[in-house]
């Protein structure tokens, strides 16, 4: 079987129903998606890892036969999620071109290794979703395990991280995905707006942000009749709405070879470098003062954390978000990092042996 090359075009678009439910639903959805001319790979969940038993957990092997038929009809490669070595064996038997390791599986190195052992000697393309919890080391480890068994065509899927509250089903935590790209610069990164947002509205916004961050593609769920879907009905698009969204996303160039562009960019970057140097110097001086505060607290046997004082600081800074033209979320993140470093520095002073 010829390996599907993730780098053959940008963007790579993967789409299909969250779950293969019936043969008719699977084939009709895939036909309509293929007819848009915008999708490179058809996807469907055949095995569905669910939080609670008794809910729909996929149709299993017969779903692979439906997907193989969709591949035959449309001429497009197919992709499914795998969570065990048995899943891998079934997928390879039915000629699946792209496998993806789900977020629930990435968190478990034993499960990832089981999949890797089953893939040894294969040339199939494998995508790895970020783990559910914000632990980038698990994501890196999953890639390294695949590389150790000889899998060469590997990609990443950013589907967001589990978090309490917020406007997302899974918080994107873009900084973690960006850090993963820094660590694994040779691997394509695909965004999964369906699982980040968890509902139809907002998909385009997240898809566009990933395009602006130079991602390599999208994986988006689409269903011929989303309101009747057996799983994740609220986040799936009809093939027609999928086409509308995909045509709306603007995929920009990474750079242009224009002297005026390079000159302008270099000038602004020089300004940023200077401001950053000043910021880091101020932060260093702030931490020096935090150490002196630690000495005073130590000498008077006072606890490090002064909740009232810190609460006043947070309230004062966040109240200025509009004036500063900085989001409250950004300011909260900065404050939290500064506070943690300050506590660590004071702790070293107060407990120095």
Phi, psi and omega in degrees: 000131180290136181286133175284122184268114181296339185265008186288337176204160174225125005272155170268125181247124178244131181205158180161179183291150174307314181228141167283113187259308176226163179296317181298313180298317182295311184290319181294318178299314181295321177300313183291323177296314180298326182293341177292335182073011185248355187251136183262330183221136175268138181233156171196145174277125180255320171247127186244104176290119183245154181294318183244142175291156178093348175269171182296121184243023176097160183268349177079214189303324182295334175295327177295323178295322178295318180294322177298323177292320177299321178297318180295319183288316188266337185079007180265148174297161181234153182223142175219160176274141176233144180230351180218168177295327177296321177299316181299313181300316179295316181297317180293324179297324182268010174075031177293134186273326184228128174252146170233143178264121186284166183298325180291336180273322182301333181289346186245103181302329178295317179294318179298318180294323176300316178294317180299317180298323179288335181271350184306127180089356180269157175246019181291153176277138182232129174252142182239119176282151176297151178296159181299318180272151184285068180238097185293336181295325177295322179295313178299316181300321179296319177298314183296324178295319177294318180297324181293334179264008172094009177286124186258324184265090186242141175225168181244144173240123176265111182241011179085169186237145180297132179205151180276130177079184179095179184265002184245153170294316174227120184300126182298326183042061186308328183297329179288320177295320178296320178295322178296320178294325178295320181285328183237064188296340182272355184261132175297145178242124180246137180265142177245080182296334181301313183276337175290312184277312179082005177205162186295317179288135182103347181297316182296319181301314180291320178299318180293321179297320179295323177296319180292336178270012174069033172293166186259357179168187183224150167236116189231136181277136180220142185220141182297334178212078189305322184295344178253010182297146182278347178209143176049047182298324188288344184251001182265146179254150169293156177305326178293314178293327176300314180300317180300316181294314183297324179288339181277338182287131179261117178262114187264163178282151179290329180196165174229149183266068178237129181303321182292326177294311181298318181296314180297316182296315180299321180296314180292324179293325177296320177297316179297317180300320180293315179296318179300316180301319179292320179299313182294325177295318178296320179296320178298316179294324177298318181290330175298319178292322178301322177295320178295323176297321178298322178296318179296317179296318180298314183294337180250010177055050181247145182294155178295308186282122175243090190302318181299314180298313182294320177301321178296319179297311181300313181299318181294316182290314182296330179294342181264006186303319179295314180297321181279347185058042177234138182292152178298324179298317180296313180298321179297319179296315180297315181298318181298317180295317179296317181296317181296316179295320179297316178298316180298319180292319178293324179296320178298320180292315187285337183241024180292133182250000000 
